């Protein structure tokens, strides 16, 4: 039962890290067209779609492990 709750905590932590990685922007140094001066542009993560998909999968894993743990807890507590 407690391992299922621990797995749920790990899944929600991994989901959070994937969401952070999906919305994170990376600064890059570039030059504007027709200018020799450099500027800093904020570039979106190139793997944003993969991070969002992983976040959804880990969120589903969190829900499954949490439900499974609660079901086991209720079975042990009320039997």
mmCIF file of the N, C-alpha and C atoms, coordinates in Angstrom:
data_MODEL
# 
_entry.id   MODEL 
# 
loop_
_atom_site.group_PDB 
_atom_site.id 
_atom_site.type_symbol 
_atom_site.label_atom_id 
_atom_site.label_alt_id 
_atom_site.label_comp_id 
_atom_site.label_asym_id 
_atom_site.label_entity_id 
_atom_site.label_seq_id 
_atom_site.pdbx_PDB_ins_code 
_atom_site.Cartn_x 
_atom_site.Cartn_y 
_atom_site.Cartn_z 
_atom_site.occupancy 
_atom_site.B_iso_or_equiv 
_atom_site.pdbx_formal_charge 
_atom_site.auth_seq_id 
_atom_site.auth_comp_id 
_atom_site.auth_asym_id 
_atom_site.auth_atom_id 
_atom_site.pdbx_PDB_model_num 
ATOM 1   N N  . UNK A 1 1  ? 0.828   -1.178 0.000   1.00 0.00 ? 1  UNK A N  1 
ATOM 2   C CA . UNK A 1 1  ? 0.000   0.000  0.000   1.00 0.00 ? 1  UNK A CA 1 
ATOM 3   C C  . UNK A 1 1  ? 0.884   1.257  0.000   1.00 0.00 ? 1  UNK A C  1 
ATOM 4   N N  . UNK A 1 2  ? 1.880   1.305  0.882   1.00 0.00 ? 2  UNK A N  1 
ATOM 5   C CA . UNK A 1 2  ? 2.716   2.497  0.968   1.00 0.00 ? 2  UNK A CA 1 
ATOM 6   C C  . UNK A 1 2  ? 3.598   2.649  -0.270  1.00 0.00 ? 2  UNK A C  1 
ATOM 7   N N  . UNK A 1 3  ? 3.954   1.547  -0.891  1.00 0.00 ? 3  UNK A N  1 
ATOM 8   C CA . UNK A 1 3  ? 4.753   1.651  -2.119  1.00 0.00 ? 3  UNK A CA 1 
ATOM 9   C C  . UNK A 1 3  ? 3.927   2.273  -3.242  1.00 0.00 ? 3  UNK A C  1 
ATOM 10  N N  . UNK A 1 4  ? 2.626   2.023  -3.242  1.00 0.00 ? 4  UNK A N  1 
ATOM 11  C CA . UNK A 1 4  ? 1.769   2.633  -4.260  1.00 0.00 ? 4  UNK A CA 1 
ATOM 12  C C  . UNK A 1 4  ? 1.659   4.138  -4.045  1.00 0.00 ? 4  UNK A C  1 
ATOM 13  N N  . UNK A 1 5  ? 1.585   4.554  -2.782  1.00 0.00 ? 5  UNK A N  1 
ATOM 14  C CA . UNK A 1 5  ? 1.566   5.987  -2.491  1.00 0.00 ? 5  UNK A CA 1 
ATOM 15  C C  . UNK A 1 5  ? 2.903   6.632  -2.850  1.00 0.00 ? 5  UNK A C  1 
ATOM 16  N N  . UNK A 1 6  ? 4.010   5.921  -2.589  1.00 0.00 ? 6  UNK A N  1 
ATOM 17  C CA . UNK A 1 6  ? 5.330   6.442  -2.959  1.00 0.00 ? 6  UNK A CA 1 
ATOM 18  C C  . UNK A 1 6  ? 5.456   6.567  -4.478  1.00 0.00 ? 6  UNK A C  1 
ATOM 19  N N  . UNK A 1 7  ? 4.931   5.572  -5.198  1.00 0.00 ? 7  UNK A N  1 
ATOM 20  C CA . UNK A 1 7  ? 4.965   5.640  -6.667  1.00 0.00 ? 7  UNK A CA 1 
ATOM 21  C C  . UNK A 1 7  ? 4.122   6.816  -7.165  1.00 0.00 ? 7  UNK A C  1 
ATOM 22  N N  . UNK A 1 8  ? 3.001   7.090  -6.503  1.00 0.00 ? 8  UNK A N  1 
ATOM 23  C CA . UNK A 1 8  ? 2.158   8.231  -6.888  1.00 0.00 ? 8  UNK A CA 1 
ATOM 24  C C  . UNK A 1 8  ? 2.909   9.541  -6.679  1.00 0.00 ? 8  UNK A C  1 
ATOM 25  N N  . UNK A 1 9  ? 3.655   9.643  -5.587  1.00 0.00 ? 9  UNK A N  1 
ATOM 26  C CA . UNK A 1 9  ? 4.432   10.861 -5.320  1.00 0.00 ? 9  UNK A CA 1 
ATOM 27  C C  . UNK A 1 9  ? 5.523   11.038 -6.375  1.00 0.00 ? 9  UNK A C  1 
ATOM 28  N N  . UNK A 1 10 ? 6.185   9.936  -6.738  1.00 0.00 ? 10 UNK A N  1 
ATOM 29  C CA . UNK A 1 10 ? 7.229   10.001 -7.774  1.00 0.00 ? 10 UNK A CA 1 
ATOM 30  C C  . UNK A 1 10 ? 6.612   10.443 -9.105  1.00 0.00 ? 10 UNK A C  1 
ATOM 31  N N  . UNK A 1 11 ? 5.438   9.897  -9.440  1.00 0.00 ? 11 UNK A N  1 
ATOM 32  C CA . UNK A 1 11 ? 4.782   10.264 -10.710 1.00 0.00 ? 11 UNK A CA 1 
ATOM 33  C C  . UNK A 1 11 ? 4.404   11.737 -10.746 1.00 0.00 ? 11 UNK A C  1 
ATOM 34  N N  . UNK A 1 12 ? 3.872   12.276 -9.648  1.00 0.00 ? 12 UNK A N  1 
ATOM 35  C CA . UNK A 1 12 ? 3.482   13.692 -9.657  1.00 0.00 ? 12 UNK A CA 1 
ATOM 36  C C  . UNK A 1 12 ? 4.728   14.587 -9.706  1.00 0.00 ? 12 UNK A C  1 
ATOM 37  N N  . UNK A 1 13 ? 5.836   14.146 -9.101  1.00 0.00 ? 13 UNK A N  1 
ATOM 38  C CA . UNK A 1 13 ? 7.082   14.916 -9.185  1.00 0.00 ? 13 UNK A CA 1 
ATOM 39  C C  . UNK A 1 13 ? 7.611   14.921 -10.612 1.00 0.00 ? 13 UNK A C  1 
ATOM 40  N N  . UNK A 1 14 ? 7.596   13.765 -11.272 1.00 0.00 ? 14 UNK A N  1 
ATOM 41  C CA . UNK A 1 14 ? 8.057   13.700 -12.663 1.00 0.00 ? 14 UNK A CA 1 
ATOM 42  C C  . UNK A 1 14 ? 7.138   14.495 -13.588 1.00 0.00 ? 14 UNK A C  1 
ATOM 43  N N  . UNK A 1 15 ? 5.842   14.474 -13.314 1.00 0.00 ? 15 UNK A N  1 
ATOM 44  C CA . UNK A 1 15 ? 4.896   15.276 -14.098 1.00 0.00 ? 15 UNK A CA 1 
ATOM 45  C C  . UNK A 1 15 ? 5.237   16.760 -13.964 1.00 0.00 ? 15 UNK A C  1 
ATOM 46  N N  . UNK A 1 16 ? 5.503   17.200 -12.741 1.00 0.00 ? 16 UNK A N  1 
ATOM 47  C CA . UNK A 1 16 ? 5.841   18.606 -12.516 1.00 0.00 ? 16 UNK A CA 1 
ATOM 48  C C  . UNK A 1 16 ? 7.125   18.997 -13.244 1.00 0.00 ? 16 UNK A C  1 
ATOM 49  N N  . UNK A 1 17 ? 8.131   18.127 -13.197 1.00 0.00 ? 17 UNK A N  1 
ATOM 50  C CA . UNK A 1 17 ? 9.386   18.427 -13.887 1.00 0.00 ? 17 UNK A CA 1 
ATOM 51  C C  . UNK A 1 17 ? 9.183   18.515 -15.399 1.00 0.00 ? 17 UNK A C  1 
ATOM 52  N N  . UNK A 1 18 ? 8.326   17.665 -15.948 1.00 0.00 ? 18 UNK A N  1 
ATOM 53  C CA . UNK A 1 18 ? 8.059   17.725 -17.386 1.00 0.00 ? 18 UNK A CA 1 
ATOM 54  C C  . UNK A 1 18 ? 7.304   18.992 -17.772 1.00 0.00 ? 18 UNK A C  1 
ATOM 55  N N  . UNK A 1 19 ? 6.393   19.439 -16.925 1.00 0.00 ? 19 UNK A N  1 
ATOM 56  C CA . UNK A 1 19 ? 5.679   20.690 -17.212 1.00 0.00 ? 19 UNK A CA 1 
ATOM 57  C C  . UNK A 1 19 ? 6.654   21.861 -17.184 1.00 0.00 ? 19 UNK A C  1 
ATOM 58  N N  . UNK A 1 20 ? 7.542   21.866 -16.199 1.00 0.00 ? 20 UNK A N  1 
ATOM 59  C CA . UNK A 1 20 ? 8.544   22.938 -16.118 1.00 0.00 ? 20 UNK A CA 1 
ATOM 60  C C  . UNK A 1 20 ? 9.437   22.929 -17.353 1.00 0.00 ? 20 UNK A C  1 
ATOM 61  N N  . UNK A 1 21 ? 9.861   21.740 -17.782 1.00 0.00 ? 21 UNK A N  1 
ATOM 62  C CA . UNK A 1 21 ? 10.713  21.644 -18.969 1.00 0.00 ? 21 UNK A CA 1 
ATOM 63  C C  . UNK A 1 21 ? 9.968   22.069 -20.230 1.00 0.00 ? 21 UNK A C  1 
ATOM 64  N N  . UNK A 1 22 ? 8.654   21.835 -20.279 1.00 0.00 ? 22 UNK A N  1 
ATOM 65  C CA . UNK A 1 22 ? 7.875   22.195 -21.470 1.00 0.00 ? 22 UNK A CA 1 
ATOM 66  C C  . UNK A 1 22 ? 7.701   23.700 -21.611 1.00 0.00 ? 22 UNK A C  1 
ATOM 67  N N  . UNK A 1 23 ? 7.563   24.411 -20.505 1.00 0.00 ? 23 UNK A N  1 
ATOM 68  C CA . UNK A 1 23 ? 7.313   25.856 -20.589 1.00 0.00 ? 23 UNK A CA 1 
ATOM 69  C C  . UNK A 1 23 ? 8.600   26.685 -20.486 1.00 0.00 ? 23 UNK A C  1 
ATOM 70  N N  . UNK A 1 24 ? 9.715   26.038 -20.173 1.00 0.00 ? 24 UNK A N  1 
ATOM 71  C CA . UNK A 1 24 ? 10.985  26.744 -20.030 1.00 0.00 ? 24 UNK A CA 1 
ATOM 72  C C  . UNK A 1 24 ? 11.446  27.295 -21.377 1.00 0.00 ? 24 UNK A C  1 
ATOM 73  N N  . UNK A 1 25 ? 11.967  28.497 -21.348 1.00 0.00 ? 25 UNK A N  1 
ATOM 74  C CA . UNK A 1 25 ? 12.513  29.123 -22.546 1.00 0.00 ? 25 UNK A CA 1 
ATOM 75  C C  . UNK A 1 25 ? 14.005  29.313 -22.355 1.00 0.00 ? 25 UNK A C  1 
ATOM 76  N N  . UNK A 1 26 ? 14.743  29.095 -23.426 1.00 0.00 ? 26 UNK A N  1 
ATOM 77  C CA . UNK A 1 26 ? 16.200  29.190 -23.384 1.00 0.00 ? 26 UNK A CA 1 
ATOM 78  C C  . UNK A 1 26 ? 16.645  30.471 -24.089 1.00 0.00 ? 26 UNK A C  1 
ATOM 79  N N  . UNK A 1 27 ? 17.467  31.287 -23.426 1.00 0.00 ? 27 UNK A N  1 
ATOM 80  C CA . UNK A 1 27 ? 17.963  32.493 -24.100 1.00 0.00 ? 27 UNK A CA 1 
ATOM 81  C C  . UNK A 1 27 ? 19.062  32.138 -25.105 1.00 0.00 ? 27 UNK A C  1 
ATOM 82  N N  . UNK A 1 28 ? 18.963  32.708 -26.298 1.00 0.00 ? 28 UNK A N  1 
ATOM 83  C CA . UNK A 1 28 ? 20.012  32.521 -27.305 1.00 0.00 ? 28 UNK A CA 1 
ATOM 84  C C  . UNK A 1 28 ? 20.442  33.893 -27.813 1.00 0.00 ? 28 UNK A C  1 
ATOM 85  N N  . UNK A 1 29 ? 21.689  33.997 -28.190 1.00 0.00 ? 29 UNK A N  1 
ATOM 86  C CA . UNK A 1 29 ? 22.240  35.242 -28.713 1.00 0.00 ? 29 UNK A CA 1 
ATOM 87  C C  . UNK A 1 29 ? 22.126  35.213 -30.242 1.00 0.00 ? 29 UNK A C  1 
ATOM 88  N N  . UNK A 1 30 ? 21.558  36.263 -30.809 1.00 0.00 ? 30 UNK A N  1 
ATOM 89  C CA . UNK A 1 30 ? 21.361  36.312 -32.259 1.00 0.00 ? 30 UNK A CA 1 
ATOM 90  C C  . UNK A 1 30 ? 21.515  37.747 -32.744 1.00 0.00 ? 30 UNK A C  1 
ATOM 91  N N  . UNK A 1 31 ? 21.600  37.912 -34.035 1.00 0.00 ? 31 UNK A N  1 
ATOM 92  C CA . UNK A 1 31 ? 21.635  39.257 -34.622 1.00 0.00 ? 31 UNK A CA 1 
ATOM 93  C C  . UNK A 1 31 ? 20.349  39.469 -35.405 1.00 0.00 ? 31 UNK A C  1 
ATOM 94  N N  . UNK A 1 32 ? 19.868  40.685 -35.368 1.00 0.00 ? 32 UNK A N  1 
ATOM 95  C CA . UNK A 1 32 ? 18.668  41.025 -36.121 1.00 0.00 ? 32 UNK A CA 1 
ATOM 96  C C  . UNK A 1 32 ? 19.035  41.238 -37.584 1.00 0.00 ? 32 UNK A C  1 
ATOM 97  N N  . UNK A 1 33 ? 18.067  41.089 -38.453 1.00 0.00 ? 33 UNK A N  1 
ATOM 98  C CA . UNK A 1 33 ? 18.307  41.264 -39.882 1.00 0.00 ? 33 UNK A CA 1 
ATOM 99  C C  . UNK A 1 33 ? 18.728  42.700 -40.173 1.00 0.00 ? 33 UNK A C  1 
ATOM 100 N N  . UNK A 1 34 ? 19.807  42.847 -40.904 1.00 0.00 ? 34 UNK A N  1 
ATOM 101 C CA . UNK A 1 34 ? 20.264  44.174 -41.296 1.00 0.00 ? 34 UNK A CA 1 
ATOM 102 C C  . UNK A 1 34 ? 21.009  44.922 -40.199 1.00 0.00 ? 34 UNK A C  1 
ATOM 103 N N  . UNK A 1 35 ? 21.379  44.241 -39.125 1.00 0.00 ? 35 UNK A N  1 
ATOM 104 C CA . UNK A 1 35 ? 22.087  44.886 -38.029 1.00 0.00 ? 35 UNK A CA 1 
ATOM 105 C C  . UNK A 1 35 ? 23.276  44.024 -37.619 1.00 0.00 ? 35 UNK A C  1 
ATOM 106 N N  . UNK A 1 36 ? 24.305  44.673 -37.106 1.00 0.00 ? 36 UNK A N  1 
ATOM 107 C CA . UNK A 1 36 ? 25.467  43.914 -36.637 1.00 0.00 ? 36 UNK A CA 1 
ATOM 108 C C  . UNK A 1 36 ? 25.444  43.741 -35.118 1.00 0.00 ? 36 UNK A C  1 
ATOM 109 N N  . UNK A 1 37 ? 24.502  44.356 -34.456 1.00 0.00 ? 37 UNK A N  1 
ATOM 110 C CA . UNK A 1 37 ? 24.397  44.240 -32.997 1.00 0.00 ? 37 UNK A CA 1 
ATOM 111 C C  . UNK A 1 37 ? 23.734  42.922 -32.611 1.00 0.00 ? 37 UNK A C  1 
ATOM 112 N N  . UNK A 1 38 ? 24.205  42.332 -31.526 1.00 0.00 ? 38 UNK A N  1 
ATOM 113 C CA . UNK A 1 38 ? 23.597  41.083 -31.063 1.00 0.00 ? 38 UNK A CA 1 
ATOM 114 C C  . UNK A 1 38 ? 22.476  41.394 -30.067 1.00 0.00 ? 38 UNK A C  1 
ATOM 115 N N  . UNK A 1 39 ? 21.538  40.520 -30.039 1.00 0.00 ? 39 UNK A N  1 
ATOM 116 C CA . UNK A 1 39 ? 20.423  40.634 -29.098 1.00 0.00 ? 39 UNK A CA 1 
ATOM 117 C C  . UNK A 1 39 ? 20.143  39.245 -28.519 1.00 0.00 ? 39 UNK A C  1 
ATOM 118 N N  . UNK A 1 40 ? 19.371  39.204 -27.474 1.00 0.00 ? 40 UNK A N  1 
ATOM 119 C CA . UNK A 1 40 ? 19.025  37.928 -26.840 1.00 0.00 ? 40 UNK A CA 1 
ATOM 120 C C  . UNK A 1 40 ? 17.561  37.635 -27.113 1.00 0.00 ? 40 UNK A C  1 
ATOM 121 N N  . UNK A 1 41 ? 17.318  36.483 -27.673 1.00 0.00 ? 41 UNK A N  1 
ATOM 122 C CA . UNK A 1 41 ? 15.951  36.018 -27.945 1.00 0.00 ? 41 UNK A CA 1 
ATOM 123 C C  . UNK A 1 41 ? 15.654  34.843 -27.034 1.00 0.00 ? 41 UNK A C  1 
ATOM 124 N N  . UNK A 1 42 ? 14.408  34.725 -26.626 1.00 0.00 ? 42 UNK A N  1 
ATOM 125 C CA . UNK A 1 42 ? 13.991  33.592 -25.801 1.00 0.00 ? 42 UNK A CA 1 
ATOM 126 C C  . UNK A 1 42 ? 13.402  32.526 -26.721 1.00 0.00 ? 42 UNK A C  1 
ATOM 127 N N  . UNK A 1 43 ? 14.052  31.376 -26.752 1.00 0.00 ? 43 UNK A N  1 
ATOM 128 C CA . UNK A 1 43 ? 13.674  30.278 -27.641 1.00 0.00 ? 43 UNK A CA 1 
ATOM 129 C C  . UNK A 1 43 ? 12.864  29.240 -26.855 1.00 0.00 ? 43 UNK A C  1 
ATOM 130 N N  . UNK A 1 44 ? 11.711  28.807 -27.380 1.00 0.00 ? 44 UNK A N  1 
ATOM 131 C CA . UNK A 1 44 ? 10.963  27.752 -26.686 1.00 0.00 ? 44 UNK A CA 1 
ATOM 132 C C  . UNK A 1 44 ? 11.709  26.423 -26.752 1.00 0.00 ? 44 UNK A C  1 
ATOM 133 N N  . UNK A 1 45 ? 11.386  25.544 -25.830 1.00 0.00 ? 45 UNK A N  1 
ATOM 134 C CA . UNK A 1 45 ? 12.023  24.228 -25.783 1.00 0.00 ? 45 UNK A CA 1 
ATOM 135 C C  . UNK A 1 45 ? 11.730  23.462 -27.069 1.00 0.00 ? 45 UNK A C  1 
ATOM 136 N N  . UNK A 1 46 ? 12.754  22.866 -27.699 1.00 0.00 ? 46 UNK A N  1 
ATOM 137 C CA . UNK A 1 46 ? 12.516  22.151 -28.951 1.00 0.00 ? 46 UNK A CA 1 
ATOM 138 C C  . UNK A 1 46 ? 11.719  20.858 -28.749 1.00 0.00 ? 46 UNK A C  1 
ATOM 139 N N  . UNK A 1 47 ? 11.729  20.289 -27.546 1.00 0.00 ? 47 UNK A N  1 
ATOM 140 C CA . UNK A 1 47 ? 11.007  19.056 -27.271 1.00 0.00 ? 47 UNK A CA 1 
ATOM 141 C C  . UNK A 1 47 ? 9.761   19.303 -26.437 1.00 0.00 ? 47 UNK A C  1 
ATOM 142 N N  . UNK A 1 48 ? 9.147   20.432 -26.615 1.00 0.00 ? 48 UNK A N  1 
ATOM 143 C CA . UNK A 1 48 ? 7.991   20.801 -25.807 1.00 0.00 ? 48 UNK A CA 1 
ATOM 144 C C  . UNK A 1 48 ? 6.859   19.781 -25.908 1.00 0.00 ? 48 UNK A C  1 
ATOM 145 N N  . UNK A 1 49 ? 6.589   19.286 -27.105 1.00 0.00 ? 49 UNK A N  1 
ATOM 146 C CA . UNK A 1 49 ? 5.516   18.308 -27.280 1.00 0.00 ? 49 UNK A CA 1 
ATOM 147 C C  . UNK A 1 49 ? 5.779   17.014 -26.538 1.00 0.00 ? 49 UNK A C  1 
ATOM 148 N N  . UNK A 1 50 ? 7.033   16.576 -26.548 1.00 0.00 ? 50 UNK A N  1 
ATOM 149 C CA . UNK A 1 50 ? 7.403   15.352 -25.836 1.00 0.00 ? 50 UNK A CA 1 
ATOM 150 C C  . UNK A 1 50 ? 7.246   15.549 -24.329 1.00 0.00 ? 50 UNK A C  1 
ATOM 151 N N  . UNK A 1 51 ? 7.636   16.724 -23.841 1.00 0.00 ? 51 UNK A N  1 
ATOM 152 C CA . UNK A 1 51 ? 7.499   16.993 -22.412 1.00 0.00 ? 51 UNK A CA 1 
ATOM 153 C C  . UNK A 1 51 ? 6.028   17.028 -21.993 1.00 0.00 ? 51 UNK A C  1 
ATOM 154 N N  . UNK A 1 52 ? 5.181   17.638 -22.805 1.00 0.00 ? 52 UNK A N  1 
ATOM 155 C CA . UNK A 1 52 ? 3.748   17.672 -22.465 1.00 0.00 ? 52 UNK A CA 1 
ATOM 156 C C  . UNK A 1 52 ? 3.150   16.268 -22.475 1.00 0.00 ? 52 UNK A C  1 
ATOM 157 N N  . UNK A 1 53 ? 3.536   15.455 -23.454 1.00 0.00 ? 53 UNK A N  1 
ATOM 158 C CA . UNK A 1 53 ? 3.019   14.092 -23.520 1.00 0.00 ? 53 UNK A CA 1 
ATOM 159 C C  . UNK A 1 53 ? 3.480   13.289 -22.296 1.00 0.00 ? 53 UNK A C  1 
ATOM 160 N N  . UNK A 1 54 ? 4.731   13.433 -21.915 1.00 0.00 ? 54 UNK A N  1 
ATOM 161 C CA . UNK A 1 54 ? 5.243   12.748 -20.735 1.00 0.00 ? 54 UNK A CA 1 
ATOM 162 C C  . UNK A 1 54 ? 4.531   13.221 -19.470 1.00 0.00 ? 54 UNK A C  1 
ATOM 163 N N  . UNK A 1 55 ? 4.250   14.511 -19.394 1.00 0.00 ? 55 UNK A N  1 
ATOM 164 C CA . UNK A 1 55 ? 3.534   15.038 -18.226 1.00 0.00 ? 55 UNK A CA 1 
ATOM 165 C C  . UNK A 1 55 ? 2.156   14.415 -18.107 1.00 0.00 ? 55 UNK A C  1 
ATOM 166 N N  . UNK A 1 56 ? 1.457   14.268 -19.223 1.00 0.00 ? 56 UNK A N  1 
ATOM 167 C CA . UNK A 1 56 ? 0.122   13.658 -19.203 1.00 0.00 ? 56 UNK A CA 1 
ATOM 168 C C  . UNK A 1 56 ? 0.222   12.189 -18.789 1.00 0.00 ? 56 UNK A C  1 
ATOM 169 N N  . UNK A 1 57 ? 1.219   11.482 -19.289 1.00 0.00 ? 57 UNK A N  1 
ATOM 170 C CA . UNK A 1 57 ? 1.390   10.069 -18.935 1.00 0.00 ? 57 UNK A CA 1 
ATOM 171 C C  . UNK A 1 57 ? 1.693   9.927  -17.442 1.00 0.00 ? 57 UNK A C  1 
ATOM 172 N N  . UNK A 1 58 ? 2.577   10.764 -16.909 1.00 0.00 ? 58 UNK A N  1 
ATOM 173 C CA . UNK A 1 58 ? 2.890   10.691 -15.480 1.00 0.00 ? 58 UNK A CA 1 
ATOM 174 C C  . UNK A 1 58 ? 1.699   11.123 -14.625 1.00 0.00 ? 58 UNK A C  1 
ATOM 175 N N  . UNK A 1 59 ? 0.892   12.053 -15.113 1.00 0.00 ? 59 UNK A N  1 
ATOM 176 C CA . UNK A 1 59 ? -0.314  12.438 -14.382 1.00 0.00 ? 59 UNK A CA 1 
ATOM 177 C C  . UNK A 1 59 ? -1.300  11.275 -14.322 1.00 0.00 ? 59 UNK A C  1 
ATOM 178 N N  . UNK A 1 60 ? -1.433  10.546 -15.422 1.00 0.00 ? 60 UNK A N  1 
ATOM 179 C CA . UNK A 1 60 ? -2.295  9.357  -15.429 1.00 0.00 ? 60 UNK A CA 1 
ATOM 180 C C  . UNK A 1 60 ? -1.736  8.287  -14.486 1.00 0.00 ? 60 UNK A C  1 
ATOM 181 N N  . UNK A 1 61 ? -0.420  8.116  -14.475 1.00 0.00 ? 61 UNK A N  1 
ATOM 182 C CA . UNK A 1 61 ? 0.202   7.173  -13.545 1.00 0.00 ? 61 UNK A CA 1 
ATOM 183 C C  . UNK A 1 61 ? -0.041  7.571  -12.101 1.00 0.00 ? 61 UNK A C  1 
ATOM 184 N N  . UNK A 1 62 ? 0.035   8.876  -11.821 1.00 0.00 ? 62 UNK A N  1 
ATOM 185 C CA . UNK A 1 62 ? -0.254  9.370  -10.476 1.00 0.00 ? 62 UNK A CA 1 
ATOM 186 C C  . UNK A 1 62 ? -1.673  9.008  -10.061 1.00 0.00 ? 62 UNK A C  1 
ATOM 187 N N  . UNK A 1 63 ? -2.638  9.247  -10.956 1.00 0.00 ? 63 UNK A N  1 
ATOM 188 C CA . UNK A 1 63 ? -4.033  8.948  -10.636 1.00 0.00 ? 63 UNK A CA 1 
ATOM 189 C C  . UNK A 1 63 ? -4.241  7.453  -10.409 1.00 0.00 ? 63 UNK A C  1 
ATOM 190 N N  . UNK A 1 64 ? -3.622  6.631  -11.231 1.00 0.00 ? 64 UNK A N  1 
ATOM 191 C CA . UNK A 1 64 ? -3.761  5.175  -11.080 1.00 0.00 ? 64 UNK A CA 1 
ATOM 192 C C  . UNK A 1 64 ? -3.164  4.683  -9.773  1.00 0.00 ? 64 UNK A C  1 
ATOM 193 N N  . UNK A 1 65 ? -1.922  5.096  -9.480  1.00 0.00 ? 65 UNK A N  1 
ATOM 194 C CA . UNK A 1 65 ? -1.281  4.640  -8.245  1.00 0.00 ? 65 UNK A CA 1 
ATOM 195 C C  . UNK A 1 65 ? -2.002  5.165  -7.010  1.00 0.00 ? 65 UNK A C  1 
ATOM 196 N N  . UNK A 1 66 ? -2.483  6.403  -7.069  1.00 0.00 ? 66 UNK A N  1 
ATOM 197 C CA . UNK A 1 66 ? -3.206  6.956  -5.933  1.00 0.00 ? 66 UNK A CA 1 
ATOM 198 C C  . UNK A 1 66 ? -4.517  6.199  -5.715  1.00 0.00 ? 66 UNK A C  1 
ATOM 199 N N  . UNK A 1 67 ? -5.245  5.950  -6.779  1.00 0.00 ? 67 UNK A N  1 
ATOM 200 C CA . UNK A 1 67 ? -6.490  5.187  -6.656  1.00 0.00 ? 67 UNK A CA 1 
ATOM 201 C C  . UNK A 1 67 ? -6.246  3.776  -6.160  1.00 0.00 ? 67 UNK A C  1 
ATOM 202 N N  . UNK A 1 68 ? -5.204  3.145  -6.650  1.00 0.00 ? 68 UNK A N  1 
ATOM 203 C CA . UNK A 1 68 ? -4.853  1.793  -6.245  1.00 0.00 ? 68 UNK A CA 1 
ATOM 204 C C  . UNK A 1 68 ? -4.456  1.766  -4.765  1.00 0.00 ? 68 UNK A C  1 
ATOM 205 N N  . UNK A 1 69 ? -3.693  2.752  -4.325  1.00 0.00 ? 69 UNK A N  1 
ATOM 206 C CA . UNK A 1 69 ? -3.287  2.837  -2.921  1.00 0.00 ? 69 UNK A CA 1 
ATOM 207 C C  . UNK A 1 69 ? -4.465  3.084  -2.004  1.00 0.00 ? 69 UNK A C  1 
ATOM 208 N N  . UNK A 1 70 ? -5.371  3.970  -2.409  1.00 0.00 ? 70 UNK A N  1 
ATOM 209 C CA . UNK A 1 70 ? -6.560  4.246  -1.595  1.00 0.00 ? 70 UNK A CA 1 
ATOM 210 C C  . UNK A 1 70 ? -7.451  3.008  -1.525  1.00 0.00 ? 70 UNK A C  1 
ATOM 211 N N  . UNK A 1 71 ? -7.580  2.290  -2.634  1.00 0.00 ? 71 UNK A N  1 
ATOM 212 C CA . UNK A 1 71 ? -8.369  1.060  -2.644  1.00 0.00 ? 71 UNK A CA 1 
ATOM 213 C C  . UNK A 1 71 ? -7.780  0.026  -1.679  1.00 0.00 ? 71 UNK A C  1 
ATOM 214 N N  . UNK A 1 72 ? -6.460  -0.146 -1.701  1.00 0.00 ? 72 UNK A N  1 
ATOM 215 C CA . UNK A 1 72 ? -5.815  -1.068 -0.767  1.00 0.00 ? 72 UNK A CA 1 
ATOM 216 C C  . UNK A 1 72 ? -5.994  -0.618 0.671   1.00 0.00 ? 72 UNK A C  1 
ATOM 217 N N  . UNK A 1 73 ? -5.881  0.672  0.920   1.00 0.00 ? 73 UNK A N  1 
ATOM 218 C CA . UNK A 1 73 ? -6.047  1.213  2.266   1.00 0.00 ? 73 UNK A CA 1 
ATOM 219 C C  . UNK A 1 73 ? -7.455  0.924  2.781   1.00 0.00 ? 73 UNK A C  1 
ATOM 220 N N  . UNK A 1 74 ? -8.464  1.142  1.936   1.00 0.00 ? 74 UNK A N  1 
ATOM 221 C CA . UNK A 1 74 ? -9.834  0.892  2.350   1.00 0.00 ? 74 UNK A CA 1 
ATOM 222 C C  . UNK A 1 74 ? -10.092 -0.596 2.569   1.00 0.00 ? 74 UNK A C  1 
ATOM 223 N N  . UNK A 1 75 ? -9.478  -1.449 1.755   1.00 0.00 ? 75 UNK A N  1 
ATOM 224 C CA . UNK A 1 75 ? -9.653  -2.885 1.913   1.00 0.00 ? 75 UNK A CA 1 
ATOM 225 C C  . UNK A 1 75 ? -9.046  -3.364 3.231   1.00 0.00 ? 75 UNK A C  1 
ATOM 226 N N  . UNK A 1 76 ? -7.867  -2.869 3.574   1.00 0.00 ? 76 UNK A N  1 
ATOM 227 C CA . UNK A 1 76 ? -7.203  -3.265 4.821   1.00 0.00 ? 76 UNK A CA 1 
ATOM 228 C C  . UNK A 1 76 ? -7.918  -2.666 6.026   1.00 0.00 ? 76 UNK A C  1 
ATOM 229 N N  . UNK A 1 77 ? -8.339  -1.438 5.909   1.00 0.00 ? 77 UNK A N  1 
ATOM 230 C CA . UNK A 1 77 ? -8.944  -0.724 7.047   1.00 0.00 ? 77 UNK A CA 1 
ATOM 231 C C  . UNK A 1 77 ? -10.322 -1.260 7.386   1.00 0.00 ? 77 UNK A C  1 
ATOM 232 N N  . UNK A 1 78 ? -11.104 -1.607 6.393   1.00 0.00 ? 78 UNK A N  1 
ATOM 233 C CA . UNK A 1 78 ? -12.498 -1.976 6.643   1.00 0.00 ? 78 UNK A CA 1 
ATOM 234 C C  . UNK A 1 78 ? -12.767 -3.473 6.493   1.00 0.00 ? 78 UNK A C  1 
ATOM 235 N N  . UNK A 1 79 ? -11.721 -4.303 6.491   1.00 0.00 ? 79 UNK A N  1 
ATOM 236 C CA . UNK A 1 79 ? -11.990 -5.751 6.383   1.00 0.00 ? 79 UNK A CA 1 
ATOM 237 C C  . UNK A 1 79 ? -11.877 -6.420 7.724   1.00 0.00 ? 79 UNK A C  1 
# 
